Amino acid sequence: MTRKKKTRSLADKVTIRTGRRKDFKKWRHDNPDQVTSSRRFVAKKQQQRKLQAVRKLARQQEGQNIIIHPDKEGDNPSGEHS
């Protein structure tokens, strides 16, 4: 009894959406309007972004203020370089 030789050349010829990752990626690329994230995923990401913003704001308020160019303030109002 002989076995059929497995060929990889058929993978590129697939035109229908199957369960394979490569086919799904192609289908997703061809049909961006049909691809949407689940509501649970969207809600999770929104919550993560809110937490990230709160943490960033807390870090900014906690840090010390520094004056970057104290001597440059108001020296050359015309904007010319000497």
N, C-alpha and C positions, 0 to 999 in steps of 0.2 A: 504494500500500500504506500503510495507516494503522497507527500504533502505538497500543497501549493506553496510556491515561493512568495514570501511577503514582499510587497513592493511599496515603496514610499512615494512613487510618482503620482498615485491617485489622490493624495492629500491636497495637492494644489488644484486639482480639477473639480473639487467638490463645490457645487453651486448652492446646495440647500443648507439650511442651518441645522446642524446636528449637535450633539452634546459635546463635541470636541472643542477644546479651548481655542485652537487656531480658527476654526469655523465661526465660533461665537465672536471672537475679536474682529473678524472680517465683517460679520453681520452688524455688529455694534458700530463699526466705523461707517458702514454704508447707510445705516438707519439711525442717525443721532436723535431724531424726533421721537422714536419709540422707546428710547432708553431713559428711564427715570430711576432715581434712587428711592428706596423704600421710605415711608414716613418715619419709621423708627430710626433709621440711619440719619435722616435729615435732622430729626429732633435731637439725637445724640450729639451730632456735630454742632448744632446751634448752642447746646448747653456747654460743650467744650470751649467754644469760642467765647461765650460769655464769661466763663471761669478764667480763661486766659486773659481777657481784657481786664477783669477785676484784679488779677494778680499783677498785671503790668502796671496798672494805675497805682496799686499799693507800693510797688517797687519805686515808681517815679516819685511818689510823695515822701517815701522813706529816705530817699537819697538826699545828699547835700547839694545845695545850689553852688555853682561855680561861675565866676565871671571869666569868660574866655579871653576877651581883649579889652581890659579896662582902660588902657591908655588910648585906644583907637576911637573911643566914643566921642563923636562930634568934632574930631580933629580936621577932617578933610571932607566937608559937605558936598563939594562939587564932584566928587568921585574920581578925580584925577590921581594918577600914580606919580610919585616923585622919583 
